[in-house]
Amino acid sequence: MNLNQVTIYSAKPMETVEFYRRLGLKIIVDSLPRYARLLCPDGDATLSVHVSEEVQPNSNIVLYFECEDLDERVFALKSGGIEFESDPIDQTWRWREAYLRDPNGNRICLFYAGENRQNPPWRVKS
C-alpha cells in the first residue's frame, strides 16, 4: 500500500493552489476554481485542493514535506513573502523542522530527516 494523495477542502482554492505551487508542488490537474491536483516534486505523492464553502482548519493534522535543502528553501520562501511560524530547528528525534500555515490555516512542516525518517536508531525490529 502507498499513500496516493491528501485532499484539502478550501474556501480559497486559487490562493491555496498558488501557495502550494510556491512551495514547489507542480499542478497536474487544473479544474479551478473547483479542483486542482498537485504533484510533489520528489516522489509520487499528490495533494488535491477541492472547493468547499464550509472549511475548518484541522488542528489535528500536519502536512509534512521533506526537503534536502531545508534551510535554503525556507530562506528562499521567506524572501518571497511566505511567513513561517518557526525557522528550521534541530529536534531531539533527529529531524530538522520549520513550521508554517497554508491560506486555510492548516499546519505544514518542512523538514529534513534523511535516513532517520524511516530508520531512526529506535526503529522497531521486524
N, CA, C and O atoms as a GROMACS GRO file, in nm:
protein
  504
    1MET      N    1   0.085  -0.117   0.000
    1MET     CA    2   0.000   0.000   0.000
    1MET      C    3   0.089   0.124   0.000
    1MET      O    4   0.197   0.124   0.059
    2ASN      N    5   0.043   0.229  -0.067
    2ASN     CA    6   0.118   0.353  -0.075
    2ASN      C    7   0.020   0.469  -0.064
    2ASN      O    8  -0.090   0.463  -0.121
    3LEU      N    9   0.057   0.574   0.007
    3LEU     CA   10  -0.028   0.692   0.017
    3LEU      C   11  -0.033   0.760  -0.119
    3LEU      O   12   0.070   0.796  -0.175
    4ASN      N   13  -0.153   0.776  -0.172
    4ASN     CA   14  -0.172   0.836  -0.302
    4ASN      C   15  -0.182   0.987  -0.294
    4ASN      O   16  -0.106   1.059  -0.359
    5GLN      N   17  -0.275   1.035  -0.213
    5GLN     CA   18  -0.295   1.179  -0.206
    5GLN      C   19  -0.359   1.219  -0.075
    5GLN      O   20  -0.415   1.137  -0.002
    6VAL      N   21  -0.350   1.347  -0.048
    6VAL     CA   22  -0.421   1.412   0.060
    6VAL      C   23  -0.505   1.520  -0.006
    6VAL      O   24  -0.458   1.588  -0.097
    7THR      N   25  -0.630   1.536   0.039
    7THR     CA   26  -0.717   1.640  -0.016
    7THR      C   27  -0.743   1.745   0.089
    7THR      O   28  -0.779   1.715   0.203
    8ILE      N   29  -0.726   1.870   0.049
    8ILE     CA   30  -0.757   1.985   0.134
    8ILE      C   31  -0.882   2.050   0.079
    8ILE      O   32  -0.888   2.084  -0.039
    9TYR      N   33  -0.982   2.068   0.164
    9TYR     CA   34  -1.101   2.142   0.126
    9TYR      C   35  -1.077   2.288   0.159
    9TYR      O   36  -1.030   2.322   0.267
   10SER      N   37  -1.111   2.375   0.065
   10SER     CA   38  -1.074   2.515   0.079
   10SER      C   39  -1.182   2.608   0.027
   10SER      O   40  -1.242   2.584  -0.078
   11ALA      N   41  -1.207   2.716   0.102
   11ALA     CA   42  -1.292   2.824   0.053
   11ALA      C   43  -1.211   2.920  -0.034
   11ALA      O   44  -1.266   3.011  -0.096
   12LYS      N   45  -1.079   2.898  -0.038
   12LYS     CA   46  -0.987   2.982  -0.116
   12LYS      C   47  -0.903   2.893  -0.207
   12LYS      O   48  -0.781   2.888  -0.192
   13PRO      N   49  -0.964   2.822  -0.302
   13PRO     CA   50  -0.887   2.726  -0.381
   13PRO      C   51  -0.776   2.789  -0.466
   13PRO      O   52  -0.668   2.732  -0.478
   14MET      N   53  -0.802   2.904  -0.523
   14MET     CA   54  -0.699   2.969  -0.607
   14MET      C   55  -0.577   3.006  -0.524
   14MET      O   56  -0.463   2.978  -0.563
   15GLU      N   57  -0.600   3.069  -0.408
   15GLU     CA   58  -0.489   3.109  -0.322
   15GLU      C   59  -0.416   2.987  -0.267
   15GLU      O   60  -0.294   2.988  -0.253
   16THR      N   61  -0.492   2.881  -0.235
   16THR     CA   62  -0.432   2.760  -0.180
   16THR      C   63  -0.342   2.692  -0.283
   16THR      O   64  -0.231   2.651  -0.251
   17VAL      N   65  -0.391   2.679  -0.405
   17VAL     CA   66  -0.309   2.618  -0.511
   17VAL      C   67  -0.183   2.701  -0.535
   17VAL      O   68  -0.074   2.645  -0.546
   18GLU      N   69  -0.197   2.831  -0.542
   18GLU     CA   70  -0.080   2.917  -0.564
   18GLU      C   71   0.021   2.902  -0.449
   18GLU      O   72   0.141   2.899  -0.473
   19PHE      N   73  -0.028   2.893  -0.326
   19PHE     CA   74   0.059   2.874  -0.210
   19PHE      C   75   0.141   2.746  -0.225
   19PHE      O   76   0.263   2.748  -0.208
   20TYR      N   77   0.075   2.636  -0.256
   20TYR     CA   78   0.148   2.508  -0.268
   20TYR      C   79   0.239   2.506  -0.390
   20TYR      O   80   0.342   2.438  -0.388
   21ARG      N   81   0.204   2.577  -0.496
   21ARG     CA   82   0.295   2.590  -0.610
   21ARG      C   83   0.421   2.666  -0.568
   21ARG      O   84   0.531   2.632  -0.610
   22ARG      N   85   0.404   2.767  -0.485
   22ARG     CA   86   0.521   2.842  -0.437
   22ARG      C   87   0.610   2.756  -0.349
   22ARG      O   88   0.731   2.778  -0.342
   23LEU      N   89   0.549   2.656  -0.282
   23LEU     CA   90   0.631   2.562  -0.203
   23LEU      C   91   0.708   2.465  -0.291
   23LEU      O   92   0.804   2.403  -0.245
   24GLY      N   93   0.668   2.451  -0.418
   24GLY     CA   94   0.741   2.366  -0.511
   24GLY      C   95   0.660   2.254  -0.574
   24GLY      O   96   0.713   2.180  -0.657
   25LEU      N   97   0.532   2.240  -0.537
   25LEU     CA   98   0.449   2.136  -0.598
   25LEU      C   99   0.410   2.178  -0.739
   25LEU      O  100   0.401   2.297  -0.768
   26LYS      N  101   0.388   2.080  -0.826
   26LYS     CA  102   0.356   2.105  -0.967
   26LYS      C  103   0.211   2.068  -0.994
   26LYS      O  104   0.166   1.959  -0.958
   27ILE      N  105   0.137   2.159  -1.057
   27ILE     CA  106  -0.003   2.133  -1.086
   27ILE      C  107  -0.013   2.032  -1.200
   27ILE      O  108   0.050   2.050  -1.304
   28ILE      N  109  -0.093   1.926  -1.180
   28ILE     CA  110  -0.110   1.824  -1.284
   28ILE      C  111  -0.256   1.811  -1.329
   28ILE      O  112  -0.282   1.756  -1.436
   29VAL      N  113  -0.351   1.860  -1.252
   29VAL     CA  114  -0.491   1.867  -1.291
   29VAL      C  115  -0.540   2.005  -1.252
   29VAL      O  116  -0.529   2.046  -1.137
   30ASP      N  117  -0.595   2.077  -1.350
   30ASP     CA  118  -0.642   2.213  -1.325
   30ASP      C  119  -0.788   2.226  -1.366
   30ASP      O  120  -0.819   2.247  -1.483
   31SER      N  121  -0.876   2.213  -1.268
   31SER     CA  122  -1.019   2.236  -1.289
   31SER      C  123  -1.063   2.349  -1.196
   31SER      O  124  -1.174   2.349  -1.144
   32LEU      N  125  -0.973   2.445  -1.176
   32LEU     CA  126  -1.002   2.557  -1.087
   32LEU      C  127  -1.112   2.643  -1.146
   32LEU      O  128  -1.120   2.659  -1.268
   33PRO      N  129  -1.195   2.698  -1.063
   33PRO     CA  130  -1.179   2.714  -0.919
   33PRO      C  131  -1.235   2.600  -0.836
   33PRO      O  132  -1.236   2.609  -0.713
   34ARG      N  133  -1.284   2.491  -0.899
   34ARG     CA  134  -1.345   2.382  -0.823
   34ARG      C  135  -1.243   2.283  -0.767
   34ARG      O  136  -1.259   2.238  -0.653
   35TYR      N  137  -1.139   2.247  -0.843
   35TYR     CA  138  -1.050   2.138  -0.805
   35TYR      C  139  -0.915   2.153  -0.873
   35TYR      O  140  -0.907   2.200  -0.987
   36ALA      N  141  -0.811   2.113  -0.803
   36ALA     CA  142  -0.678   2.103  -0.863
   36ALA      C  143  -0.602   1.991  -0.792
   36ALA      O  144  -0.629   1.960  -0.676
   37ARG      N  145  -0.509   1.932  -0.864
   37ARG     CA  146  -0.424   1.829  -0.806
   37ARG      C  147  -0.279   1.866  -0.836
   37ARG      O  148  -0.244   1.902  -0.948
   38LEU      N  149  -0.196   1.857  -0.731
   38LEU     CA  150  -0.056   1.894  -0.743
   38LEU      C  151   0.032   1.775  -0.708
   38LEU      O  152  -0.003   1.694  -0.622
   39LEU      N  153   0.144   1.764  -0.776
   39LEU     CA  154   0.240   1.656  -0.756
   39LEU      C  155   0.360   1.707  -0.678
   39LEU      O  156   0.415   1.813  -0.710
   40CYS      N  157   0.400   1.633  -0.577
   40CYS     CA  158   0.523   1.668  -0.505
   40CYS      C  159   0.640   1.655  -0.602
   40CYS      O  160   0.641   1.564  -0.685
   41PRO      N  161   0.738   1.744  -0.594
   41PRO     CA  162   0.848   1.741  -0.690
   41PRO      C  163   0.936   1.617  -0.680
   41PRO      O  164   1.003   1.581  -0.776
   42ASP      N  165   0.937   1.553  -0.564
   42ASP     CA  166   1.014   1.430  -0.546
   42ASP      C  167   0.917   1.321  -0.504
   42ASP      O  168   0.844   1.338  -0.406
   43GLY      N  169   0.914   1.210  -0.574
   43GLY     CA  170   0.822   1.102  -0.539
   43GLY      C  171   0.694   1.109  -0.619
   43GLY      O  172   0.684   1.182  -0.718
   44ASP      N  173   0.595   1.033  -0.572
   44ASP     CA  174   0.469   1.021  -0.646
   44ASP      C  175   0.348   1.075  -0.570
   44ASP      O  176   0.237   1.071  -0.623
   45ALA      N  177   0.365   1.126  -0.449
   45ALA     CA  178   0.252   1.172  -0.369
   45ALA      C  179   0.192   1.298  -0.431
   45ALA      O  180   0.262   1.381  -0.487
   46THR      N  181   0.058   1.309  -0.419
   46THR     CA  182  -0.011   1.426  -0.471
   46THR      C  183  -0.095   1.491  -0.361
   46THR      O  184  -0.130   1.429  -0.260
   47LEU      N  185  -0.126   1.616  -0.385
   47LEU     CA  186  -0.209   1.695  -0.294
   47LEU      C  187  -0.321   1.755  -0.378
   47LEU      O  188  -0.296   1.820  -0.480
   48SER      N  189  -0.445   1.732  -0.336
   48SER     CA  190  -0.559   1.788  -0.407
   48SER      C  191  -0.618   1.903  -0.328
   48SER      O  192  -0.616   1.903  -0.205
   49VAL      N  193  -0.671   2.000  -0.400
   49VAL     CA  194  -0.742   2.112  -0.340
   49VAL      C  195  -0.881   2.111  -0.400
   49VAL      O  196  -0.897   2.118  -0.522
   50HIS      N  197  -0.981   2.101  -0.314
   50HIS     CA  198  -1.121   2.093  -0.357
   50HIS      C  199  -1.199   2.205  -0.291
   50HIS      O  200  -1.189   2.226  -0.170
   51VAL      N  201  -1.276   2.278  -0.371
   51VAL     CA  202  -1.351   2.391  -0.318
   51VAL      C  203  -1.459   2.345  -0.221
   51VAL      O  204  -1.524   2.242  -0.241
   52SER      N  205  -1.476   2.422  -0.116
   52SER     CA  206  -1.582   2.399  -0.017
   52SER      C  207  -1.604   2.531   0.056
   52SER      O  208  -1.509   2.601   0.090
   53GLU      N  209  -1.728   2.564   0.078
   53GLU     CA  210  -1.760   2.689   0.148
   53GLU      C  211  -1.750   2.674   0.299
   53GLU      O  212  -1.732   2.774   0.370
   54GLU      N  213  -1.762   2.553   0.350
   54GLU     CA  214  -1.759   2.529   0.494
   54GLU      C  215  -1.628   2.461   0.531
   54GLU      O  216  -1.618   2.339   0.533
   55VAL      N  217  -1.528   2.541   0.559
   55VAL     CA  218  -1.395   2.489   0.587
   55VAL      C  219  -1.353   2.526   0.728
   55VAL      O  220  -1.365   2.641   0.769
   56GLN      N  221  -1.304   2.428   0.800
   56GLN     CA  222  -1.248   2.449   0.933
   56GLN      C  223  -1.104   2.400   0.929
   56GLN      O  224  -1.081   2.286   0.890
   57PRO      N  225  -1.006   2.482   0.968
   57PRO     CA  226  -0.869   2.432   0.974
   57PRO      C  227  -0.863   2.313   1.070
   57PRO      O  228  -0.927   2.314   1.176
   58ASN      N  229  -0.788   2.214   1.033
   58ASN     CA  230  -0.778   2.094   1.116
   58ASN      C  231  -0.652   2.102   1.199
   58ASN      O  232  -0.541   2.094   1.145
   59SER      N  233  -0.667   2.119   1.329
   59SER     CA  234  -0.551   2.129   1.417
   59SER      C  235  -0.493   1.993   1.453
   59SER      O  236  -0.391   1.985   1.521
   60ASN      N  237  -0.559   1.885   1.407
   60ASN     CA  238  -0.512   1.751   1.439
   60ASN      C  239  -0.421   1.692   1.331
   60ASN      O  240  -0.362   1.586   1.352
   61ILE      N  241  -0.410   1.759   1.219
   61ILE     CA  242  -0.330   1.708   1.108
   61ILE      C  243  -0.222   1.810   1.072
   61ILE      O  244  -0.247   1.930   1.067
   62VAL      N  245  -0.103   1.759   1.047
   62VAL     CA  246   0.008   1.841   0.999
   62VAL      C  247   0.058   1.777   0.870
   62VAL      O  248   0.082   1.656   0.867
   63LEU      N  249   0.074   1.855   0.764
   63LEU     CA  250   0.131   1.804   0.640
   63LEU      C  251   0.282   1.818   0.647
   63LEU      O  252   0.333   1.927   0.675
   64TYR      N  253   0.354   1.710   0.623
   64TYR     CA  254   0.500   1.709   0.628
   64TYR      C  255   0.556   1.695   0.487
   64TYR      O  256   0.518   1.604   0.413
   65PHE      N  257   0.646   1.785   0.451
   65PHE     CA  258   0.715   1.779   0.323
   65PHE      C  259   0.865   1.778   0.352
   65PHE      O  260   0.918   1.871   0.412
   66GLU      N  261   0.933   1.672   0.307
   66GLU     CA  262   1.077   1.664   0.331
   66GLU      C  263   1.153   1.738   0.222
   66GLU      O  264   1.123   1.727   0.104
   67CYS      N  265   1.253   1.815   0.265
   67CYS     CA  266   1.336   1.895   0.175
   67CYS      C  267   1.483   1.871   0.211
   67CYS      O  268   1.524   1.898   0.324
   68GLU      N  269   1.560   1.822   0.116
   68GLU     CA  270   1.703   1.802   0.143
   68GLU      C  271   1.774   1.935   0.166
   68GLU      O  272   1.874   1.942   0.237
   69ASP      N  273   1.722   2.040   0.104
   69ASP     CA  274   1.781   2.174   0.114
   69ASP      C  275   1.696   2.263   0.205
   69ASP      O  276   1.667   2.377   0.170
   70LEU      N  277   1.658   2.211   0.320
   70LEU     CA  278   1.561   2.278   0.407
   70LEU      C  279   1.596   2.423   0.437
   70LEU      O  280   1.513   2.512   0.413
   71ASP      N  281   1.714   2.450   0.488
   71ASP     CA  282   1.749   2.587   0.528
   71ASP      C  283   1.745   2.684   0.409
   71ASP      O  284   1.694   2.795   0.420
   72GLU      N  285   1.799   2.640   0.295
   72GLU     CA  286   1.799   2.725   0.177
   72GLU      C  287   1.657   2.748   0.127
   72GLU      O  288   1.622   2.859   0.087
   73ARG      N  289   1.574   2.644   0.130
   73ARG     CA  290   1.436   2.655   0.084
   73ARG      C  291   1.356   2.750   0.173
   73ARG      O  292   1.282   2.834   0.122
   74VAL      N  293   1.370   2.737   0.305
   74VAL     CA  294   1.299   2.826   0.396
   74VAL      C  295   1.343   2.970   0.372
   74VAL      O  296   1.259   3.060   0.369
   75PHE      N  297   1.472   2.992   0.357
   75PHE     CA  298   1.522   3.127   0.331
   75PHE      C  299   1.461   3.182   0.202
   75PHE      O  300   1.416   3.297   0.200
   76ALA      N  301   1.458   3.102   0.096
   76ALA     CA  302   1.403   3.148  -0.032
   76ALA      C  303   1.254   3.176  -0.021
   76ALA      O  304   1.205   3.276  -0.075
   77LEU      N  305   1.181   3.090   0.048
   77LEU     CA  306   1.036   3.112   0.064
   77LEU      C  307   1.008   3.237   0.146
   77LEU      O  308   0.919   3.315   0.113
   78LYS      N  309   1.084   3.256   0.254
   78LYS     CA  310   1.067   3.377   0.335
   78LYS      C  311   1.102   3.501   0.254
   78LYS      O  312   1.034   3.604   0.265
   79SER      N  313   1.206   3.493   0.173
   79SER     CA  314   1.244   3.606   0.088
   79SER      C  315   1.134   3.637  -0.014
   79SER      O  316   1.120   3.751  -0.058
   80GLY      N  317   1.057   3.534  -0.051
   80GLY     CA  318   0.947   3.552  -0.145
   80GLY      C  319   0.815   3.588  -0.080
   80GLY      O  320   0.713   3.594  -0.148
   81GLY      N  321   0.816   3.612   0.052
   81GLY     CA  322   0.697   3.659   0.120
   81GLY      C  323   0.617   3.554   0.196
   81GLY      O  324   0.513   3.586   0.254
   82ILE      N  325   0.662   3.430   0.198
   82ILE     CA  326   0.592   3.326   0.275
   82ILE      C  327   0.630   3.342   0.422
   82ILE      O  328   0.748   3.351   0.456
   83GLU      N  329   0.530   3.345   0.508
   83GLU     CA  330   0.554   3.361   0.653
   83GLU      C  331   0.564   3.225   0.721
   83GLU      O  332   0.486   3.134   0.693
   84PHE      N  333   0.661   3.213   0.810
   84PHE     CA  334   0.682   3.090   0.887
   84PHE      C  335   0.652   3.115   1.033
   84PHE      O  336   0.674   3.225   1.084
   85GLU      N  337   0.600   3.013   1.101
   85GLU     CA  338   0.580   3.019   1.246
   85GLU      C  339   0.712   2.996   1.318
   85GLU      O  340   0.733   3.048   1.428
   86SER      N  341   0.800   2.917   1.257
   86SER     CA  342   0.930   2.891   1.318
   86SER      C  343   1.034   2.865   1.210
   86SER      O  344   1.003   2.807   1.105
   87ASP      N  345   1.155   2.908   1.236
   87ASP     CA  346   1.267   2.880   1.148
   87ASP      C  347   1.312   2.736   1.168
   87ASP      O  348   1.271   2.673   1.266
   88PRO      N  349   1.394   2.682   1.078
   88PRO     CA  350   1.443   2.545   1.096
   88PRO      C  351   1.515   2.528   1.230
   88PRO      O  352   1.598   2.610   1.269
   89ILE      N  353   1.481   2.420   1.298
   89ILE     CA  354   1.541   2.390   1.427
   89ILE      C  355   1.561   2.238   1.437
   89ILE      O  356   1.477   2.161   1.392
   90ASP      N  357   1.673   2.197   1.495
   90ASP     CA  358   1.701   2.055   1.516
   90ASP      C  359   1.616   2.004   1.632
   90ASP      O  360   1.613   2.064   1.739
   91GLN      N  361   1.548   1.893   1.608
   91GLN     CA  362   1.463   1.831   1.709
   91GLN      C  363   1.535   1.711   1.774
   91GLN      O  364   1.630   1.658   1.717
   92THR      N  365   1.490   1.672   1.891
   92THR     CA  366   1.554   1.560   1.961
   92THR      C  367   1.535   1.428   1.888
   92THR      O  368   1.611   1.334   1.912
   93TRP      N  369   1.434   1.418   1.800
   93TRP     CA  370   1.410   1.294   1.725
   93TRP      C  371   1.489   1.292   1.594
   93TRP      O  372   1.462   1.213   1.504
   94ARG      N  373   1.590   1.382   1.585
   94ARG     CA  374   1.688   1.385   1.475
   94ARG      C  375   1.631   1.437   1.343
   94ARG      O  376   1.683   1.405   1.236
   95TRP      N  377   1.526   1.515   1.350
   95TRP     CA  378   1.473   1.584   1.233
   95TRP      C  379   1.501   1.733   1.250
   95TRP      O  380   1.506   1.783   1.362
   96ARG      N  381   1.518   1.802   1.139
   96ARG     CA  382   1.527   1.948   1.139
   96ARG      C  383   1.396   1.998   1.079
   96ARG      O  384   1.359   1.956   0.969
   97GLU      N  385   1.325   2.086   1.150
   97GLU     CA  386   1.189   2.123   1.110
   97GLU      C  387   1.165   2.274   1.113
   97GLU      O  388   1.222   2.346   1.195
   98ALA      N  389   1.079   2.319   1.022
   98ALA     CA  390   1.030   2.457   1.021
   98ALA      C  391   0.879   2.449   0.994
   98ALA      O  392   0.834   2.365   0.916
   99TYR      N  393   0.801   2.536   1.060
   99TYR     CA  394   0.655   2.530   1.050
   99TYR      C  395   0.597   2.657   0.989
   99TYR      O  396   0.649   2.767   1.008
  100LEU      N  397   0.488   2.637   0.914
  100LEU     CA  398   0.412   2.746   0.855
  100LEU      C  399   0.268   2.699   0.838
  100LEU      O  400   0.236   2.585   0.870
  101ARG      N  401   0.182   2.787   0.789
  101ARG     CA  402   0.040   2.751   0.765
  101ARG      C  403   0.000   2.791   0.624
  101ARG      O  404   0.049   2.890   0.569
  102ASP      N  405  -0.090   2.711   0.567
  102ASP     CA  406  -0.141   2.744   0.434
  102ASP      C  407  -0.253   2.848   0.447
  102ASP      O  408  -0.289   2.884   0.559
  103PRO      N  409  -0.309   2.897   0.335
  103PRO     CA  410  -0.413   3.001   0.342
  103PRO      C  411  -0.539   2.959   0.417
  103PRO      O  412  -0.621   3.044   0.451
  104ASN      N  413  -0.556   2.828   0.442
  104ASN     CA  414  -0.673   2.779   0.515
  104ASN      C  415  -0.645   2.761   0.663
  104ASN      O  416  -0.735   2.724   0.739
  105GLY      N  417  -0.521   2.786   0.705
  105GLY     CA  418  -0.483   2.769   0.844
  105GLY      C  419  -0.430   2.631   0.878
  105GLY      O  420  -0.400   2.603   0.994
  106ASN      N  421  -0.417   2.543   0.777
  106ASN     CA  422  -0.361   2.410   0.801
  106ASN      C  423  -0.212   2.420   0.827
  106ASN      O  424  -0.140   2.493   0.760
  107ARG      N  425  -0.166   2.344   0.926
  107ARG     CA  426  -0.025   2.348   0.966
  107ARG      C  427   0.058   2.262   0.872
  107ARG      O  428   0.018   2.152   0.834
  108ILE      N  429   0.176   2.313   0.837
  108ILE     CA  430   0.269   2.246   0.747
  108ILE      C  431   0.405   2.243   0.813
  108ILE      O  432   0.447   2.341   0.874
  109CYS      N  433   0.474   2.132   0.799
  109CYS     CA  434   0.611   2.119   0.846
  109CYS      C  435   0.699   2.090   0.726
  109CYS      O  436   0.681   1.989   0.657
  110LEU      N  437   0.795   2.177   0.700
  110LEU     CA  438   0.901   2.147   0.606
  110LEU      C  439   1.015   2.092   0.691
  110LEU      O  440   1.052   2.153   0.792
  111PHE      N  441   1.070   1.978   0.652
  111PHE     CA  442   1.168   1.914   0.738
  111PHE      C  443   1.275   1.843   0.657
  111PHE      O  444   1.260   1.822   0.536
  112TYR      N  445   1.382   1.808   0.726
  112TYR     CA  446   1.482   1.717   0.670
  112TYR      C  447   1.515   1.614   0.777
  112TYR      O  448   1.553   1.649   0.889
  113ALA      N  449   1.500   1.487   0.740
  113ALA     CA  450   1.530   1.379   0.833
  113ALA      C  451   1.632   1.281   0.776
  113ALA      O  452   1.698   1.210   0.851
  114GLY      N  453   1.645   1.278   0.645
  114GLY     CA  454   1.738   1.184   0.584
  114GLY      C  455   1.705   1.041   0.623
  114GLY      O  456   1.589   1.001   0.622
  115GLU      N  457   1.807   0.965   0.657
  115GLU     CA  458   1.792   0.824   0.696
  115GLU      C  459   1.703   0.807   0.819
  115GLU      O  460   1.639   0.703   0.834
  116ASN      N  461   1.698   0.907   0.906
  116ASN     CA  462   1.620   0.897   1.029
  116ASN      C  463   1.469   0.902   1.006
  116ASN      O  464   1.392   0.873   1.097
  117ARG      N  465   1.425   0.938   0.885
  117ARG     CA  466   1.281   0.941   0.857
  117ARG      C  467   1.221   0.802   0.870
  117ARG      O  468   1.117   0.784   0.932
  118GLN      N  469   1.286   0.703   0.811
  118GLN     CA  470   1.234   0.567   0.819
  118GLN      C  471   1.317   0.475   0.908
  118GLN      O  472   1.270   0.369   0.948
  119ASN      N  473   1.438   0.514   0.936
  119ASN     CA  474   1.527   0.426   1.012
  119ASN      C  475   1.595   0.495   1.129
  119ASN      O  476   1.718   0.501   1.133
  120PRO      N  477   1.516   0.547   1.225
  120PRO     CA  478   1.580   0.607   1.343
  120PRO      C  479   1.643   0.496   1.428
  120PRO      O  480   1.605   0.379   1.414
  121PRO      N  481   1.737   0.530   1.514
  121PRO     CA  482   1.801   0.427   1.599
  121PRO      C  483   1.700   0.346   1.681
  121PRO      O  484   1.730   0.232   1.717
  122TRP      N  485   1.584   0.402   1.712
  122TRP     CA  486   1.485   0.334   1.795
  122TRP      C  487   1.378   0.261   1.712
  122TRP      O  488   1.274   0.223   1.766
  123ARG      N  489   1.403   0.242   1.582
  123ARG     CA  490   1.306   0.173   1.497
  123ARG      C  491   1.279   0.033   1.550
  123ARG      O  492   1.368  -0.035   1.600
  124VAL      N  493   1.153  -0.007   1.539
  124VAL     CA  494   1.111  -0.142   1.581
  124VAL      C  495   1.176  -0.243   1.486
  124VAL      O  496   1.173  -0.226   1.364
  125LYS      N  497   1.234  -0.346   1.543
  125LYS     CA  498   1.297  -0.451   1.463
  125LYS      C  499   1.188  -0.542   1.408
  125LYS      O  500   1.098  -0.584   1.480
  126SER      N  501   1.199  -0.572   1.278
  126SER     CA  502   1.096  -0.659   1.218
  126SER      C  503   1.135  -0.804   1.219
  126SER      O  504   1.059  -0.889   1.172
   0.00000   0.00000   0.00000
